[in-house]
């Protein structure tokens, strides 16, 4: 009975995704090109961001950086370096507060104010939003869309919030990586000052991890691209992504 239930659920997924597409979140890119979408959260960070930028430059890759405006305000020059290197700037939030714990009016203010401030700091339009912890319910999704942003989720991740070796983290993410996937990594680590309380920062060399991932992708014939760049030759794949 369990196997029948699993089979039925799998068969129902395409129909469910079609029905939820109007309120769907970007989860991947449909593309015939060997592009894999690289995204980095929780920066800018004076240690992690330059190291990640160096790795991306060495491999001729681009990425989308989902930044916290509190950090962007402090490290405006570093934000400018990200943009000048040809990468895409996107909004992760004013800080790392889980939006589903806030009143809807406060969520609306944070999204709109965060977008406006980030566009002012970066000097470029912002069109993507990734909620802290990926936590969005339908009513929050609607506020994101009303602000002129599109929610973005993710697929493979090296789980770079764990205290594992860079080699192990890179090896693990390779197993589920393929063309069109959106990879979640971090160029910073949100702490208590960002209203995130997830324990101490792991001892990870983020530049080394980025280099190992990019090397692994290159061996598989994949090229790291920002979400915007990947969509120049592809289309978004969306489905419901609602987390409390």
N, C-alpha and C positions, 0 to 999 in steps of 0.2 A: 504493500500500500504506500509505503514511504517513497519508493522509486516512482510509482505512478504520480504521486503528488509533485515530486520534483520535476518530472517530465511535463506535467501540465503547467507548472509555473513557468518553465522555460519556454513552452509554446506560447504562453500568454504575454510574454515580455514585449514582442514587437507591437502587438495591439495596444498594450498599456502605454508604451512609449509614444505611439502615434496619438493617443488620446490626451496625454499630458504634455505634448510638445508645445502647445500655446503658452503654457506656464513652465516650460522646461528651462533647465540650466545648461549652459555649454559644458559638455563633458568630454568631447573629443572633436577631431577634425576629420571629415571624410576627404581623403586625398589619395591620388594615385602616385604622388611623389614620395620620396623617402624622407619626409620631414617628420620630426618628432618635436612636439611643443615643449619648450623648457620654461618653467615658471619658478620664480623665487619670491618667497614671502618674508615679511617681518623686518626688512631693512628700511632705510639705508643703515648700514653698520660700518663703523670705521675700520674694523678688522676684516669682517667677512666679505663685504661688498667689493673692495678693491681686489681681493684674491679671486673672487668669482669672475669679476670683469677680466682679469688677466687670463684666466683659463678659457673663457669664451673667446677672447681675441685670438689666442693661440690656435684655436680650432676653427676660426672663422664662423662662429655660431652667434646667434642672437637669442634673446630671451625676453620674457615679460616679467617685470618686477612689480609685484603687488606690495606697495609700500604703506607704512603707517605715517599719517601726516604729522603726528607728534615728532617722529624721528626725522622726517623730511624737513621739518621746520628747523631742527637743530643742525642737520647735516645738509644744508641746501647745496653747498658746493659738490658734495658727493652725489646728490640727486642729479645735478647738472652733468656730472661725468657719465652717469648711466645713460642719460638721454644723448649726450654727445657721441657716445660709442655706438649709437644706432639701435639701442634697445628700447623697449616699449615700457611706458610708465602706466601703472594701473593702481586702483585704490584697494587697500586691504582694510582701511578703517582709520578713524581718528586715533584710536588706540586698539588694543586687542580685547576689548570687552565683548563678551558673548551677547549678540544683539537680542537673542530670544529671551533674555532675562530682563529686558528693558521695556518700558511702556512704548507703545507704537509711535507716539508723538516724538519721543526721544530718538527712536530709531530713524524716523524721517529726518530729524534735524541733523543727526550724525552723518547720514548718507549725503545729504545735500551740502552741508557745510564742508564735509571732508572732500567731496568732489571739487567744490569751488576753490578751496584753499590749495589743493594739490595742483589744479590747473594753473593757479596763479604762481605757485612755487616752481613748477616744471616748465611753464610757458608753452604747454602743449595740451590739446584736448585729451580727456581721459574717458574711455568708453567701457572698460572692464571693471568688475567688482568681484572680489572674493571675500566672503564674510569670514571673520575670525572663527576658527574651528569649523568652517563650512556650515555654520548653524543659521539656517533660514527656514521659516515657515511660509506658506503661501502669502500671508498678508505682508510679510517682509519682502518677499520676492516682488510684490506689486509696487512697493515703495522704491525698490531699486530701479525698476523699469520706469517709473514715473520721474525719477531723477535723471533719466537719459543714460542709464548704465545697463549693462548686461551681466548677470551673475555667471561666474565661471567656477566650476568644480575641478576635479582632477581624477586621474587614473593611477598610474604607477607612482610610487614614492620611495626614496631610499630610507625613509623613516629616520631622518637625520636629527631627530630629537632624542634618539637612543644613544647610550654610551657603548657603541660598537666601533670596531676599526673601520676606517674609510674603505678599505678593500672589501670588507664584508658587506657594508651598506651598498656599495656600488654593484657588487655581485648580485645581491638580492634584487635590486631594482631592475637589473637586466632581464630577469626571468619573465617579467610581465610587460616589457617595453616593446612597442612596435610603431610603425608609421601611423601618424595621426593621433597617437596618445598624448595626453596632457600630463606632464610629469610635475609633481609637486616637490620642490626642494626649498631650502632656506638660505638666505645670505646673512641672516641675523637670527637672534633668539629673543623672543618677546619675554620680558621679565616683569617684575612687580611694578616698575615705573611705567610700563605699558598696560597696566591693569590685567596682566596675565600671571597666573599663579600655578605654574606647571613644574615647579622644582628648579634645581640649579641647572645652569647651562651645561650641556654635554661638552666634553673635551674633544671637539671635532675640528680638524683643519678643513674648512669649507672650500678653500681653493683646491686642496688635494682631492677632495671628494668630487668636485666639479670636473677636474682633469681626468680622473678615473672613469667617471660616467661618460664624458665626451669621447674618451679613447675607446671605451666599450661600444658606444654607438657607432663611431667611425668604423670599427671592425665589422659591424653588422650592416654597414652601408647606409646608416641613418645620419641625418644632418639636423643639428639643433636649430630651431627657429622660434621666434616669438609667435604668439598667437596671431597677431595681425599679419605677419609675413606668411605664415602657413595658410591663412585664409585667402591670400592672393591667388592661390591655385587649388583651393578646396572650399568646402562648405561646413558649417557647424553641424555637429551631431548633438542634439539636445534631448534630455529626458528629465523627469522629475527628480529633484534632489532636495529633500526636506529633512533637516536634522534639528532637533531641539537642543 
